[in-house]
């Protein structure tokens, strides 16, 4: 009997390394396959979306039509574990980002990693061309939002609509470059500064925004499409039942 895969244990460093390795392998056949940080943002958006979006909908969008979960079960299982972990974090009653239960997105300090290299190994890398801290995560999140725009339409309630607009605005802010003065390294505690304090504040605001979105859509539930009643035939029109009689003499009779 095939053992049931564990989808409840949080991912560890080895798991994220395995995800990166599988994405690298997929990228050999499709150069548009994103890195994990993008997938992480995309996943977070799916977790807090207004309606459950089925895997058969999101896999082709994220990893291309050639991705078959049954052929990449290890990746799919780790994805489900991360999904469960993110959902549990977003449903936890946290009041501070220091709470160990708080959602912490897997984001990279690419600039910090390059700066940590010996100068001779950096080559002519232009730091300005590298993504800012958490920028790729935010791009992945907004890619999901833009893929299913009808599921992110503003609610009719003004307060809820403002909450949605503010939350998405906080995430969009992270899609921009970090133009603040570098103050800390998120790659290594003693590394050269690569991330501004403003950027860290923006990331904190974006994390709270994900919490707001999760709670907003859970409270409102999926959108309900209005049922449109077919126009009723005129009294002298043929009855739609096909009897050949006038509507007023058939199904329209009082």
KESETOR-767604 format. One line per field, with one value per residue (C-alpha): residue in one letter; residue number from 1; y, x, z. Coordinates in nm, 4 decimals, padded with zeros to 6 digits, always signed. Layout:
! KESETOR-767604
code <- (A; ...)
pos <- (NUM; ...)
Y <- (Y; ...)
X <- (X; ...)
Z <- (Z; ...)
! end
This chain:
! KESETOR-767604
code <- (X; X; X; X; X; X; X; X; X; X; X; X; X; X; X; X; X; X; X; X; X; X; X; X; X; X; X; X; X; X; X; X; X; X; X; X; X; X; X; X; X; X; X; X; X; X; X; X; X; X; X; X; X; X; X; X; X; X; X; X; X; X; X; X; X; X; X; X; X; X; X; X; X; X; X; X; X; X; X; X; X; X; X; X; X; X; X; X; X; X; X; X; X; X; X; X; X; X; X; X; X; X; X; X; X; X; X; X; X; X; X; X; X; X; X; X; X; X; X; X; X; X; X; X; X; X; X; X; X; X; X; X; X; X; X; X; X; X; X; X; X; X; X; X; X; X; X; X; X; X; X; X; X; X; X; X; X; X; X; X; X; X; X; X; X; X; X; X; X; X; X; X; X; X; X; X; X; X; X; X; X; X; X; X; X; X; X; X; X; X; X; X; X; X; X; X; X; X; X; X; X; X; X; X; X; X; X; X; X; X; X; X; X; X; X; X; X; X; X; X; X; X; X; X; X; X; X; X; X; X; X; X; X; X; X; X; X; X; X; X; X; X; X; X; X; X; X; X; X; X; X; X; X; X)
pos <- (1; 2; 3; 4; 5; 6; 7; 8; 9; 10; 11; 12; 13; 14; 15; 16; 17; 18; 19; 20; 21; 22; 23; 24; 25; 26; 27; 28; 29; 30; 31; 32; 33; 34; 35; 36; 37; 38; 39; 40; 41; 42; 43; 44; 45; 46; 47; 48; 49; 50; 51; 52; 53; 54; 55; 56; 57; 58; 59; 60; 61; 62; 63; 64; 65; 66; 67; 68; 69; 70; 71; 72; 73; 74; 75; 76; 77; 78; 79; 80; 81; 82; 83; 84; 85; 86; 87; 88; 89; 90; 91; 92; 93; 94; 95; 96; 97; 98; 99; 100; 101; 102; 103; 104; 105; 106; 107; 108; 109; 110; 111; 112; 113; 114; 115; 116; 117; 118; 119; 120; 121; 122; 123; 124; 125; 126; 127; 128; 129; 130; 131; 132; 133; 134; 135; 136; 137; 138; 139; 140; 141; 142; 143; 144; 145; 146; 147; 148; 149; 150; 151; 152; 153; 154; 155; 156; 157; 158; 159; 160; 161; 162; 163; 164; 165; 166; 167; 168; 169; 170; 171; 172; 173; 174; 175; 176; 177; 178; 179; 180; 181; 182; 183; 184; 185; 186; 187; 188; 189; 190; 191; 192; 193; 194; 195; 196; 197; 198; 199; 200; 201; 202; 203; 204; 205; 206; 207; 208; 209; 210; 211; 212; 213; 214; 215; 216; 217; 218; 219; 220; 221; 222; 223; 224; 225; 226; 227; 228; 229; 230; 231; 232; 233; 234; 235; 236; 237; 238; 239; 240; 241; 242; 243; 244; 245; 246; 247; 248; 249; 250; 251; 252; 253; 254)
Y <- (+00.0000; +00.3426; +00.5601; +00.8734; +01.1757; +01.4101; +01.7489; +01.8951; +01.9273; +02.2764; +02.2935; +02.3105; +02.4365; +02.1013; +02.1196; +02.4666; +02.3516; +02.0614; +02.3000; +02.5221; +02.2196; +02.1009; +02.4473; +02.4623; +02.1290; +02.2510; +02.5678; +02.3597; +02.2850; +02.6122; +02.9214; +03.1067; +02.8809; +03.1195; +03.0884; +02.9794; +03.3324; +03.4134; +03.0856; +03.1744; +03.5019; +03.3321; +03.0673; +03.3302; +03.5021; +03.1722; +03.0975; +03.4251; +03.4491; +03.5004; +03.1562; +02.8277; +02.8143; +02.4567; +02.3167; +02.2485; +02.6241; +02.7493; +02.4978; +02.5947; +02.9638; +02.9279; +02.6533; +02.6213; +02.3731; +02.1139; +02.0791; +01.7572; +01.7208; +01.3408; +01.3537; +01.5903; +01.4501; +01.5619; +01.9193; +01.8931; +01.7460; +02.0192; +02.2756; +02.1357; +02.1406; +02.5026; +02.5850; +02.4337; +02.6147; +02.9533; +02.9049; +02.8143; +03.1210; +03.3532; +03.2106; +03.2423; +03.5302; +03.7061; +04.0644; +04.1221; +04.0156; +03.8804; +03.6079; +03.2758; +03.1859; +03.4846; +03.4223; +03.4777; +03.4693; +03.2977; +03.5933; +03.6508; +03.9283; +03.8792; +04.2028; +04.1058; +03.7702; +03.9384; +04.1981; +03.9189; +03.7745; +03.8744; +04.1738; +03.9733; +03.7264; +03.9858; +04.0570; +04.3516; +04.2756; +04.5893; +04.5701; +04.7963; +04.5239; +04.2684; +04.2369; +04.4204; +04.2371; +04.0711; +04.2244; +03.8898; +03.7655; +04.0688; +04.0218; +03.6605; +03.7671; +04.0329; +03.7954; +03.5751; +03.8764; +03.9928; +03.6424; +03.6173; +03.9811; +03.8973; +03.7303; +04.0514; +04.3022; +04.5562; +04.4589; +04.6841; +04.7772; +05.0928; +04.9941; +04.6513; +04.8053; +05.0472; +04.7592; +04.5681; +04.8704; +04.9454; +04.5855; +04.5443; +04.8829; +04.7660; +04.4626; +04.6648; +04.8921; +04.5936; +04.5357; +04.8592; +04.8978; +04.9650; +05.3241; +05.3787; +05.3935; +05.0387; +04.9816; +04.6059; +04.2793; +04.0133; +03.7648; +03.7657; +03.9427; +04.0896; +04.1339; +04.4634; +04.6676; +04.5838; +04.6558; +04.9834; +05.0223; +05.1559; +04.8326; +04.6278; +04.8480; +04.7963; +04.4199; +04.4282; +04.6271; +04.3756; +04.0831; +04.2510; +04.3179; +03.9441; +03.8894; +04.1538; +03.9918; +03.6471; +03.7757; +03.9981; +03.7238; +03.4655; +03.7006; +03.7834; +03.4416; +03.3745; +03.6154; +03.5241; +03.5729; +03.7352; +03.4992; +03.6628; +03.5608; +03.5035; +03.7599; +03.6389; +03.6090; +03.8458; +03.7223; +03.6870; +03.5262; +03.1519; +02.9599; +02.8555; +02.5031; +02.4305; +02.3574; +02.5934; +02.7853; +03.1476; +03.2034; +03.3544; +03.0384; +02.8011; +02.8455; +03.2145; +03.1500; +03.2839)
X <- (+00.0000; +00.1350; +00.1792; -00.0342; +00.1944; +00.2266; +00.0793; +00.0700; +00.4366; +00.5816; +00.8489; +01.2117; +01.5235; +01.5701; +01.2150; +01.2661; +01.5931; +01.4044; +01.1391; +01.4102; +01.5785; +01.2551; +01.1801; +01.5333; +01.4700; +01.1377; +01.3074; +01.5340; +01.2274; +01.0385; +01.2448; +00.9366; +00.8968; +00.9362; +01.1527; +01.0058; +00.9695; +00.7264; +00.5418; +00.5260; +00.3493; +00.1173; +00.0314; -00.0415; -00.2861; -00.4631; -00.4897; -00.6682; -00.8671; -01.2418; -01.3225; -01.1326; -00.9394; -00.8884; -00.5412; -00.6404; -00.6990; -00.3813; -00.1124; -00.1139; -00.1074; +00.1857; +00.3991; +00.2706; +00.0540; +00.3308; +00.3280; +00.1578; +00.1215; +00.1131; +00.4608; +00.5890; +00.4286; +00.7095; +00.6606; +00.2811; +00.3041; +00.5392; +00.3084; +00.0147; +00.2194; +00.3151; -00.0477; -00.1649; +00.1105; +00.0223; -00.3504; -00.2926; -00.0724; -00.3293; -00.6065; -00.4057; -00.5118; -00.1757; -00.1380; +00.2298; +00.4679; +00.6971; +00.4415; +00.5927; +00.2597; +00.2747; +00.2950; +00.6537; +00.6875; +00.9907; +01.1657; +01.5217; +01.7718; +01.9385; +02.1321; +02.2586; +02.3754; +02.5769; +02.7245; +02.8314; +03.0555; +03.4205; +03.4473; +03.6441; +03.3542; +03.0814; +03.1940; +03.0198; +02.6821; +02.4691; +02.2775; +02.0079; +01.9110; +01.8558; +01.5135; +01.4642; +01.3908; +01.0441; +00.9775; +00.9417; +00.7014; +00.4780; +00.4898; +00.3775; +00.0912; -00.0321; +00.0022; -00.2624; -00.4842; -00.4539; -00.5185; -00.8591; -00.9746; -01.3433; -01.2578; -01.0936; -01.3627; -01.4411; -01.7330; -02.0402; -01.9799; -01.7654; -01.5651; -01.4892; -01.3972; -01.1573; -01.0060; -00.9473; -00.7966; -00.5639; -00.4487; -00.3733; -00.2023; +00.0337; +00.1317; +00.1671; +00.4109; +00.6452; +00.6433; +00.8429; +01.2166; +01.3676; +01.4862; +01.5645; +01.9121; +02.0427; +02.0579; +02.0559; +02.1341; +01.8636; +02.1119; +02.3600; +02.3534; +02.6987; +02.6630; +02.6888; +02.3646; +02.1296; +01.7756; +01.6341; +01.4346; +01.1486; +01.1477; +01.1152; +00.8239; +00.6616; +00.7009; +00.5384; +00.2468; +00.2136; +00.2015; -00.0797; -00.2489; -00.2548; -00.4214; -00.6809; -00.7539; -00.7915; -01.0382; -01.2249; -01.3000; -01.3749; -01.6336; -01.7950; -01.7732; -01.7673; -01.9441; -02.3037; -02.4020; -02.7401; -02.9984; -03.1550; -03.5125; -03.5954; -03.8427; -04.2018; -04.3725; -04.6558; -05.0098; -05.0699; -04.7317; -04.7046; -04.6591; -04.2924; -04.4065; -04.4608; -04.8319; -04.9139; -05.1619; -05.1296; -04.9549; -05.2719; -05.4651; -05.1951; -04.9325; -05.0181; -05.3790; -05.4774)
Z <- (+00.0000; -00.0983; +00.2139; +00.2365; +00.1981; +00.4950; +00.4061; +00.7567; +00.8565; +00.7861; +00.5205; +00.6264; +00.4443; +00.2673; +00.1363; -00.0090; -00.1646; -00.3234; -00.4585; -00.6069; -00.7644; -00.9255; -01.0605; -01.2029; -01.3778; -01.5182; -01.6387; -01.8635; -02.0767; -02.0208; -01.9444; -01.8185; -01.5129; -01.2166; -00.9091; -00.5771; -00.4356; -00.7193; -00.6535; -00.2844; -00.3587; -00.6065; -00.3468; -00.0803; -00.3152; -00.3845; -00.0127; +00.0581; -00.2665; -00.2498; -00.3903; -00.3934; -00.7211; -00.8346; -00.9114; -01.2712; -01.3004; -01.1392; -01.2396; -01.6112; -01.5172; -01.2794; -01.4341; -01.7899; -01.9743; -01.9658; -01.5874; -01.4758; -01.0956; -01.1218; -01.2763; -01.0062; -00.6928; -00.4612; -00.5749; -00.5430; -00.1927; -00.0733; -00.2327; -00.0336; +00.2861; +00.2284; +00.1460; +00.4748; +00.6628; +00.5105; +00.5685; +00.9341; +00.9819; +00.8232; +01.0408; +01.3631; +01.5928; +01.5789; +01.6988; +01.6220; +01.3481; +01.6202; +01.6981; +01.5904; +01.4273; +01.1911; +00.8177; +00.7070; +00.3279; +00.1822; +00.0217; -00.0941; -00.0443; -00.3820; -00.3596; -00.0160; -00.1500; -00.4247; -00.1885; +00.0467; -00.2256; -00.2434; -00.4731; -00.7291; -00.7624; -00.8157; -01.1693; -01.3283; -01.1701; -01.1544; -00.8248; -00.9647; -01.2132; -00.9359; -00.7712; -00.4454; -00.1227; -00.1442; -00.4864; -00.6638; -00.3941; -00.4491; -00.8266; -00.7838; -00.5577; -00.7983; -01.0940; -00.9334; -00.8662; -01.2264; -01.3628; -01.1928; -01.1796; -01.1306; -00.7993; -00.6740; -00.7697; -00.4950; -00.2690; -00.2636; +00.0984; +00.1041; +00.4120; +00.2660; -00.0702; +00.0998; +00.2965; -00.0282; -00.2010; +00.0893; +00.1212; -00.2489; -00.2489; +00.0259; -00.1816; -00.5020; -00.3168; -00.2832; -00.6589; -00.6876; -00.6342; -00.2925; -00.3268; +00.0399; +00.1866; +00.2512; +00.6253; +00.6897; +00.5178; +00.5159; +00.3696; +00.6586; +00.9945; +00.9396; +00.5639; +00.3768; +00.3953; +00.1091; +00.2353; +00.3614; +00.6825; +00.4712; +00.2750; +00.5916; +00.6979; +00.3579; +00.3882; +00.7309; +00.5870; +00.3031; +00.5469; +00.7421; +00.4081; +00.3336; +00.6715; +00.5853; +00.2494; +00.4036; +00.6618; +00.4152; +00.1651; +00.4347; +00.5834; +00.2480; +00.0839; -00.2928; -00.5232; -00.5970; -00.9582; -01.0034; -01.1552; -01.4581; -01.5278; -01.8917; -02.0272; -02.0107; -02.3511; -02.4404; -02.3839; -02.7577; -02.8326; -02.8981; -02.5732; -02.5329; -02.4358; -02.8060; -02.7820; -03.0699; -02.8558; -02.7511; -02.4204; -02.2648; -02.3541; -02.2307; -01.9554; -01.9201; -01.8297; -01.4874)
! end
